[in-house]
C-alpha cells in the first residue's frame, strides 16, 4: 500500500523535507541547558558536547527573560534558578568561552530581549574572529506566544513586533542564523491539543510573514530563515500525524504568499519532549515517557530534538539525568533502526486519516483567528488565550475523571516511590552575580554608557532599525536591564489587565 502523497523531499513535504532524512545524518541532538552562573552553564555545555551532543540550546533565568538585571529587587529569588543569568556582554563571553561559534550552532530560548541577547552573541563571535556569516543557530524571538501562553513579555505587542522586524532585517548580515523560532511548544505546554497547537502557531506565523513582507530585504530570503518549535506528547500516532500536517499547512501558507521556491517552503523545526507530561510521582517512569515522545518526534521527521531529563518535574536536571536524556537520543538513532527507512509510516491509512484530521482542525483555528482580526488582535481581545484555557480545562477534567490515565498519578499509584535529590542552585548565586555586575559597572565609562543609551532612544524616535544601536550598547557594557528600561521609556510596558 502506498501513501497518497509525493515522496519525501517533495512538496507538500508531508513525508519529510529531505528525501534521505536520517539515512545520511542524524537529527541535531540539542539539549536545553542553563542554570546558575555563566561559568557553571559553560561547564555543562562542554560536558554535553564531550558526550556527543551536536548543538547547544541556552536556557535563561527568569530575570534575563524579563529584561531585568540580577540586582533588580524583582529578581530576588529567581537569579540563576530556571536558567543562566546574563546581565552584560561579560556573562556572554564566559558562557561561550571555548565554544567555537563557527562550528557549534547555538539556539537561545529568549523572546522579549531576544535582540539584545543576539547582539551579545554576535559581539562574542567578532571577538572570536568568527564571521557573522559563519554563525549558526536560532533565537526564539516569538513574542506573540508569550502573550498567550508563557508570560515573559515586556513591551506592548506593536513595538515588540517592530523589534522582531528589526531582527529579520539582520538576515543579510547573519545568513545562516534563524531570527525566529515560532513556538507551538509553549502553547502545548499551556494546555492546547495537538491541532490547537498547530492552529495558533501558524496564525502567529502569518503575522510574522506580514512583518517580513515589510522589511527592506527580499521576502523569500527572510522566510527561508523562519524556523519552528513544537512539543511532543505520548500519543505516538497523533504526534507523528501532527508533524506531517504541520509541514503540509506551512507549504500551503507559503504557496498562498507566492513563494515559488520549494526549498523555502520546507518546514524546519526543533522538537522538545513535553515537561508537562512528566510526573513527580514515580519519576523514573519519565524515562519511558521521554523515550516515547522522542520516538514520535523522530518518526515525525524533526530536524532537531531535546529530550527532557526524568527529574524535571522535581527541579533542574542533574548532570546524571541530563546525560541519560542525551543517551536516550543516541540509543534511538544508533540502536532502533530509525535510519533504515525515511518514512516508515508512509502508506498507513490510519496515519493519513489522523494527518488529514489534524490539518483540518488546525486550519479551522487559523481561519477563526483570521476572522477575529488576526493574531495580534486575538492576543489583545483574549481569543487565543481563551482557546488554550478551554483545552487545558478539558484535559484536566479527563485526568480527574480517569478518562485519561496517567500512571502513578491517577492509576497504578505508589506512595513509597523515592523522589531523587534535585539539582540545587547555591544560595549565593544572586549575591555573586551582583558582585560581578558591580565590578563590570565600575570599569565602564559612565559618559560612554549614557551616550549609547541616548543613541538607542534617538533610534526609537526616528523609527530606524534598532539592531545597530543595540549592538553598540552591548559593546559599551550596557546591561540588559538598562537597555530594556531605555526601550520601555519610549514604548511603555504591557500588562494583561490593560489589554
C-alpha positions as CSV (number, residue, x, y, z in Angstrom):
1,X,0.0,0.0,0.0
2,X,1.4,3.4,-0.9
3,X,0.5,6.7,0.7
4,X,-1.3,9.2,-1.5
5,X,1.5,11.8,-1.2
6,X,4.7,12.6,-3.2
7,X,7.9,11.1,-2.0
8,X,9.9,12.6,0.9
9,X,11.7,15.8,-0.1
10,X,8.8,16.9,-2.5
11,X,6.0,19.4,-1.8
12,X,3.9,19.5,0.3
13,X,6.6,17.7,2.3
14,X,4.1,15.6,4.4
15,X,6.5,12.7,4.3
16,X,9.6,14.8,5.2
17,X,11.6,17.7,3.9
18,X,14.5,15.6,2.8
19,X,14.5,12.6,0.5
20,X,17.0,10.7,2.7
21,X,16.2,12.1,6.1
22,X,18.2,10.3,8.8
23,X,19.8,7.8,6.3
24,X,22.6,10.3,5.7
25,X,22.8,12.0,9.0
26,X,21.0,12.1,12.4
27,X,18.9,14.9,13.6
28,X,20.6,17.6,15.7
29,X,20.8,16.4,19.3
30,X,20.3,19.8,21.0
31,X,19.8,19.5,24.8
32,X,18.4,22.6,26.5
33,X,20.6,23.7,29.4
34,X,21.3,26.6,31.6
35,X,21.4,27.2,35.3
36,X,23.1,29.3,38.0
37,X,26.0,31.3,36.5
38,X,27.6,31.5,33.1
39,X,30.6,29.7,34.5
40,X,28.5,26.7,35.6
41,X,26.5,26.5,32.4
42,X,29.6,26.7,30.3
43,X,30.9,23.6,32.2
44,X,27.6,21.8,31.5
45,X,27.8,22.7,27.8
46,X,31.3,21.3,27.4
47,X,30.3,18.1,29.2
48,X,27.3,17.6,26.9
49,X,29.5,18.3,23.8
50,X,32.1,15.9,25.0
51,X,29.4,13.2,25.4
52,X,28.1,13.6,21.8
53,X,25.7,16.5,21.8
54,X,25.7,18.2,18.4
55,X,24.2,21.6,19.1
56,X,23.6,23.9,22.1
57,X,20.4,25.3,23.5
58,X,20.5,28.0,26.1
59,X,18.0,28.3,28.9
60,X,18.0,31.8,30.6
61,X,16.8,32.6,34.1
62,X,13.5,34.5,34.5
63,X,15.1,37.9,35.2
64,X,17.1,37.7,31.9
65,X,13.9,36.7,30.1
66,X,12.1,39.7,31.6
67,X,14.9,42.1,30.8
68,X,15.9,42.6,34.4
69,X,19.4,42.8,35.9
70,X,20.3,40.4,38.7
71,X,20.4,43.4,41.2
72,X,16.8,44.4,40.5
73,X,14.6,43.8,43.5
74,X,12.1,42.0,41.2
75,X,14.9,39.4,40.6
76,X,15.1,38.3,44.2
77,X,14.7,34.5,44.4
78,X,14.9,33.9,40.7
79,X,18.6,34.6,39.7
80,X,20.0,31.5,38.1
81,X,17.0,29.4,39.0
82,X,15.3,28.5,35.8
83,X,18.3,29.1,33.6
84,X,21.6,31.0,33.4
85,X,21.8,34.7,34.5
86,X,23.1,37.1,31.8
87,X,23.4,40.7,32.7
88,X,26.2,42.0,30.4
89,X,28.4,41.1,27.5
90,X,30.9,39.7,30.1
91,X,28.4,37.0,31.1
92,X,28.0,36.0,27.4
93,X,31.8,35.8,27.0
94,X,32.0,33.4,29.9
95,X,29.0,31.4,28.8
96,X,30.6,30.8,25.3
97,X,34.2,30.5,26.4
98,X,35.8,27.7,24.4
99,X,32.7,27.2,22.3
100,X,33.7,27.6,18.6
101,X,30.8,29.6,17.2
102,X,31.7,28.7,13.6
103,X,31.3,25.0,14.4
104,X,28.6,24.7,17.1
105,X,25.1,26.0,16.4
106,X,23.5,27.9,19.3
107,X,19.8,28.0,20.0
108,X,18.5,30.5,22.5
109,X,15.1,30.5,24.2
110,X,14.7,34.2,24.6
111,X,11.8,36.4,23.4
112,X,11.3,40.0,24.7
113,X,15.0,40.8,24.9
114,X,16.0,38.5,22.1
115,X,17.6,41.3,20.0
116,X,19.8,42.1,23.0
117,X,20.9,38.6,23.7
118,X,21.5,38.0,20.0
119,X,23.6,41.2,19.8
120,X,25.8,39.8,22.7
121,X,26.3,36.6,20.8
122,X,27.3,38.4,17.7
123,X,29.8,40.6,19.6
124,X,31.4,37.5,21.1
125,X,31.6,36.0,17.6
126,X,33.5,39.1,16.5
127,X,35.9,38.7,19.5
128,X,36.5,35.0,18.4
129,X,37.3,36.3,14.9
130,X,34.3,34.4,13.6
131,X,32.5,36.0,10.7
132,X,28.8,36.6,11.3
133,X,28.2,34.7,8.0
134,X,29.5,31.6,9.8
135,X,27.5,31.9,12.9
136,X,24.7,29.3,13.0
137,X,21.7,29.0,15.4
138,X,18.3,30.4,16.4
139,X,16.8,33.0,18.7
140,X,13.2,32.1,19.6
141,X,12.1,35.7,19.3
142,X,8.4,34.6,19.2
143,X,6.7,37.4,21.2
144,X,3.1,36.6,20.3
145,X,3.3,33.2,22.0
146,X,4.5,35.0,25.2
147,X,1.2,37.0,25.5
148,X,-1.0,33.9,25.2
149,X,0.9,31.0,26.8
150,X,4.1,31.9,28.7
151,X,4.1,35.5,30.0
152,X,7.7,36.7,29.6
153,X,6.7,39.8,27.7
154,X,7.9,43.4,28.5
155,X,6.6,45.8,25.8
156,X,3.2,46.1,24.2
157,X,2.6,43.9,21.1
158,X,3.0,46.6,18.4
159,X,6.5,47.8,19.4
160,X,7.5,44.2,20.2
161,X,6.7,43.3,16.6
162,X,8.8,46.3,15.5
163,X,11.8,44.8,17.4
164,X,11.1,41.4,15.7
165,X,11.1,43.2,12.3
166,X,14.5,44.7,13.0
167,X,16.0,41.3,13.8
168,X,14.5,40.0,10.5
169,X,16.5,42.7,8.7
170,X,19.7,41.2,10.0
171,X,19.3,38.1,7.8
172,X,21.6,39.6,5.1
173,X,24.4,40.0,7.7
174,X,23.9,36.7,9.5
175,X,22.6,34.5,6.7
176,X,22.9,31.1,8.5
177,X,21.1,32.2,11.7
178,X,17.3,31.9,12.2
179,X,15.9,35.2,13.5
180,X,12.8,33.4,14.8
181,X,11.6,30.1,16.0
182,X,7.8,30.2,16.1
183,X,6.8,28.2,19.1
184,X,3.9,25.7,19.4
185,X,5.7,24.1,22.3
186,X,4.7,26.6,25.0
187,X,1.2,26.7,23.6
188,X,1.0,22.9,24.0
189,X,2.5,23.1,27.5
190,X,-0.2,25.6,28.4
191,X,-2.8,23.0,27.7
192,X,-3.5,23.1,24.0
193,X,-4.4,20.0,22.0
194,X,-2.2,18.9,19.1
195,X,-4.5,20.6,16.5
196,X,-4.8,23.8,18.6
197,X,-1.0,23.9,19.0
198,X,-0.7,24.0,15.2
199,X,-3.6,26.3,14.6
200,X,-2.3,29.1,16.9
201,X,1.3,28.6,15.9
202,X,0.5,29.1,12.2
203,X,-1.8,32.0,12.9
204,X,1.2,33.6,14.6
205,X,3.4,32.6,11.7
206,X,1.1,34.5,9.3
207,X,1.5,37.7,11.5
208,X,5.3,37.3,11.2
209,X,5.0,36.8,7.5
210,X,3.2,40.1,7.2
211,X,6.1,41.8,9.0
212,X,8.6,40.0,6.8
213,X,6.8,41.5,3.8
214,X,7.6,45.0,5.1
215,X,11.3,44.6,5.6
216,X,13.8,46.1,3.2
217,X,15.0,42.6,2.2
218,X,13.9,40.0,-0.2
219,X,10.8,38.4,1.3
220,X,11.8,34.9,0.3
221,X,15.3,35.3,1.9
222,X,13.7,36.2,5.2
223,X,11.1,33.5,5.1
224,X,13.7,30.9,4.3
225,X,15.2,31.6,7.8
226,X,11.9,31.0,9.6
227,X,12.0,28.0,11.9
228,X,9.5,26.4,14.3
229,X,9.5,24.7,17.7
230,X,6.9,22.1,18.6
231,X,6.1,20.0,21.7
232,X,5.6,16.2,21.7
233,X,3.2,14.2,23.9
234,X,2.9,10.5,24.5
235,X,0.4,9.5,21.7
236,X,2.9,8.4,19.1
237,X,0.3,8.3,16.2
238,X,-1.2,11.7,16.9
239,X,2.2,13.3,17.2
240,X,3.5,11.8,14.0
241,X,0.4,12.9,12.2
242,X,0.7,16.4,13.8
243,X,4.2,16.9,12.3
244,X,3.1,15.6,8.9
245,X,0.1,18.0,9.0
246,X,2.4,20.9,10.1
247,X,4.6,20.5,7.0
248,X,1.6,20.4,4.8
249,X,0.0,23.5,6.3
250,X,3.2,25.6,6.1
251,X,3.7,24.6,2.5
252,X,0.2,25.7,1.7
253,X,0.6,29.0,3.5
254,X,3.8,29.9,1.7
255,X,2.3,29.0,-1.6
256,X,-0.6,31.4,-0.9
257,X,2.1,34.1,-0.3
258,X,3.6,33.4,-3.8
259,X,6.7,31.7,-2.5
260,X,7.6,29.5,-5.6
261,X,10.9,28.2,-4.2
262,X,10.1,24.8,-2.9
263,X,13.2,24.8,-0.6
264,X,11.9,27.9,1.1
265,X,8.6,26.1,1.8
266,X,10.2,23.4,3.8
267,X,9.1,23.5,7.4
268,X,12.2,23.3,9.6
269,X,11.5,22.6,13.2
270,X,13.0,21.7,16.6
271,X,11.1,19.4,19.0
272,X,11.1,19.1,22.7
273,X,9.6,16.3,24.7
274,X,6.9,17.9,26.9
275,X,7.7,18.7,30.5
276,X,4.0,19.0,31.4
277,X,3.7,15.2,30.8
278,X,6.4,14.3,33.4
279,X,5.3,13.3,36.9
280,X,6.8,13.9,40.3
281,X,5.3,10.5,41.4
282,X,7.4,7.6,40.3
283,X,9.8,9.9,38.4
284,X,11.9,7.1,36.9
285,X,8.8,6.3,34.7
286,X,9.5,9.6,33.0
287,X,12.4,7.9,31.2
288,X,9.9,5.8,29.3
289,X,7.7,8.8,28.6
290,X,10.6,10.8,27.2
291,X,11.7,7.9,25.0
292,X,8.1,7.5,23.6
293,X,8.0,11.2,22.8
294,X,11.4,11.2,21.2
295,X,10.4,8.3,19.1
296,X,7.3,10.1,17.9
297,X,9.3,13.2,17.1
298,X,11.9,11.3,15.0
299,X,9.3,9.2,13.3
300,X,7.5,12.5,12.5
301,X,10.7,13.9,10.9
302,X,12.0,16.5,13.3
303,X,15.4,18.2,12.4
304,X,16.4,18.9,15.9
305,X,15.5,17.3,19.3
306,X,15.7,18.0,23.0
307,X,14.8,15.1,25.4
308,X,13.8,16.1,28.9
309,X,15.5,14.7,31.9
310,X,13.4,12.3,34.1
311,X,13.7,14.6,37.2
312,X,12.4,17.8,35.6
313,X,9.1,17.6,37.5
314,X,11.2,17.9,40.7
315,X,13.8,20.5,39.7
316,X,16.6,21.4,37.3
317,X,18.2,18.3,35.7
318,X,21.3,16.9,37.5
319,X,24.4,16.2,35.4
320,X,23.5,12.5,35.5
321,X,19.9,12.9,34.4
322,X,20.9,15.3,31.7
323,X,23.3,12.7,30.3
324,X,20.6,10.0,30.4
325,X,18.3,12.3,28.4
326,X,21.1,12.7,25.8
327,X,21.8,9.0,25.7
328,X,18.1,8.4,25.0
329,X,18.5,10.2,21.7
330,X,21.7,8.3,20.9
331,X,20.1,4.9,21.6
332,X,17.2,5.9,19.3
333,X,19.4,6.8,16.4
334,X,22.1,4.1,16.7
335,X,20.1,1.1,18.1
336,X,16.4,1.4,17.0
337,X,16.8,1.2,13.2
338,X,15.3,4.7,12.6
339,X,17.9,5.4,9.9
340,X,16.8,2.4,7.9
341,X,13.7,3.9,6.4
342,X,12.9,7.6,5.5
343,X,9.2,7.4,6.2
344,X,8.1,4.1,7.9
345,X,4.5,5.3,8.3
346,X,4.1,6.1,4.6
347,X,1.0,4.4,3.2
348,X,-0.7,3.9,6.6
349,X,-4.4,4.7,6.2
350,X,-4.6,5.4,9.9
351,X,-1.8,7.9,9.9
352,X,-3.2,9.5,6.7
353,X,-6.6,9.9,8.4
354,X,-5.0,11.4,11.5
355,X,-2.9,13.8,9.4
356,X,-6.0,15.0,7.5
357,X,-8.0,15.4,10.7
358,X,-5.3,17.5,12.4
359,X,-4.7,19.6,9.3
360,X,-8.5,20.3,9.0
361,X,-8.8,21.2,12.7
362,X,-5.7,23.4,12.7
363,X,-6.8,25.3,9.6
364,X,-10.2,25.9,11.2
365,X,-8.3,27.6,14.1
366,X,-6.2,29.7,11.7
367,X,-9.4,30.8,10.0
368,X,-11.1,31.6,13.3
369,X,-8.2,33.8,14.3
370,X,-8.1,35.5,10.9
371,X,-11.9,36.3,11.2
372,X,-11.2,37.8,14.7
373,X,-8.8,40.3,13.1
374,X,-5.5,38.3,13.0
375,X,-3.0,37.1,15.6
376,X,-2.2,40.5,17.2
377,X,-5.9,41.4,17.6
378,X,-6.6,37.9,19.0
379,X,-3.9,38.5,21.6
380,X,-5.5,41.8,22.6
381,X,-9.0,40.5,22.7
382,X,-8.1,37.3,24.5
383,X,-9.3,34.9,21.9
384,X,-6.2,32.7,21.7
385,X,-5.8,32.6,25.5
386,X,-9.4,31.5,25.9
387,X,-9.0,28.7,23.3
388,X,-5.9,27.4,25.3
389,X,-7.7,27.7,28.6
390,X,-10.7,25.7,27.4
391,X,-8.5,22.9,26.0
392,X,-6.4,22.9,29.2
393,X,-9.6,22.6,31.4
394,X,-10.9,19.7,29.2
395,X,-7.6,17.9,29.5
396,X,-7.5,18.3,33.3
397,X,-11.1,17.1,33.7
398,X,-10.3,14.0,31.7
399,X,-7.5,13.2,34.2
400,X,-9.7,13.9,37.2
401,X,-12.5,11.7,35.8
402,X,-9.9,9.0,34.9
403,X,-10.9,9.2,31.3
404,X,-7.2,9.8,30.6
405,X,-4.9,7.6,32.7
406,X,-1.6,8.9,34.0
407,X,0.5,6.1,35.5
408,X,1.5,7.0,39.1
409,X,-0.9,9.9,39.2
410,X,-4.5,8.6,38.8
411,X,-3.7,4.9,38.3
412,X,-1.0,2.4,39.5
413,X,-0.2,4.8,42.3
414,X,2.7,4.0,44.6
415,X,3.2,6.2,47.7
416,X,6.6,4.8,48.6
417,X,8.3,5.9,45.4
418,X,11.7,7.6,46.2
419,X,12.0,11.2,45.0
420,X,15.5,11.9,43.7
421,X,17.5,14.9,45.0
422,X,17.1,17.9,42.7
423,X,19.9,20.0,41.2
424,X,20.4,22.7,43.8
425,X,21.2,26.3,42.9
426,X,23.6,27.8,45.5
427,X,22.0,30.5,47.7
428,X,24.9,32.9,47.0
429,X,24.3,32.8,43.2
430,X,22.5,36.2,43.2
431,X,25.0,37.7,45.6
432,X,27.9,36.6,43.4
433,X,26.2,37.7,40.2
434,X,25.6,41.2,41.7
435,X,29.3,41.4,42.7
436,X,30.3,40.6,39.1
437,X,27.8,43.1,37.8
438,X,29.0,45.9,40.1
439,X,32.6,45.1,39.0
440,X,31.7,45.5,35.3
441,X,29.9,48.8,36.1
442,X,33.0,50.1,38.0
443,X,35.1,49.5,34.8
444,X,32.8,51.4,32.5
445,X,33.0,54.9,31.3
446,X,29.7,56.4,32.5
447,X,29.6,59.0,29.8
448,X,30.0,56.4,27.1
449,X,27.2,54.3,28.6
450,X,24.9,57.3,28.7
451,X,25.7,58.2,25.1
452,X,25.0,54.6,24.0
453,X,21.6,54.6,25.7
454,X,20.8,58.1,24.3
455,X,21.6,56.8,20.8
456,X,19.2,53.9,21.3
457,X,16.5,56.3,22.3
458,X,17.1,58.5,19.3
459,X,16.8,55.5,17.0
460,X,13.5,54.6,18.6
461,X,12.2,58.1,17.9
462,X,13.3,58.0,14.3
463,X,11.8,54.5,13.9
464,X,15.0,53.2,12.3
465,X,16.4,49.7,12.8
466,X,17.4,49.3,16.4
467,X,19.9,46.5,16.0
468,X,23.0,48.7,15.3
469,X,22.2,50.8,18.4
470,X,21.7,47.7,20.5
471,X,25.0,46.2,19.3
472,X,26.7,49.5,20.2
473,X,25.1,49.5,23.7
474,X,26.2,45.9,24.3
475,X,29.7,46.7,23.3
476,X,29.8,49.6,25.7
477,X,28.8,47.2,28.5
478,X,25.3,48.4,28.9
479,X,23.3,45.9,30.9
480,X,20.2,44.0,29.6
481,X,18.2,45.9,32.3
482,X,19.5,49.3,31.2
483,X,18.7,48.6,27.6
484,X,15.2,47.3,28.3
485,X,14.5,50.2,30.6
486,X,15.5,52.7,27.9
487,X,13.3,51.0,25.3
488,X,10.5,51.0,27.9
489,X,10.7,54.7,28.5
490,X,9.5,55.2,24.9
491,X,7.3,52.2,24.4
492,X,5.9,51.6,27.8
493,X,5.2,48.1,29.2
494,X,2.4,45.6,28.6
495,X,0.0,44.2,31.1
496,X,-2.8,41.7,30.5
497,X,-5.1,43.9,32.6
498,X,-4.7,46.8,30.2
499,X,-5.3,44.6,27.2
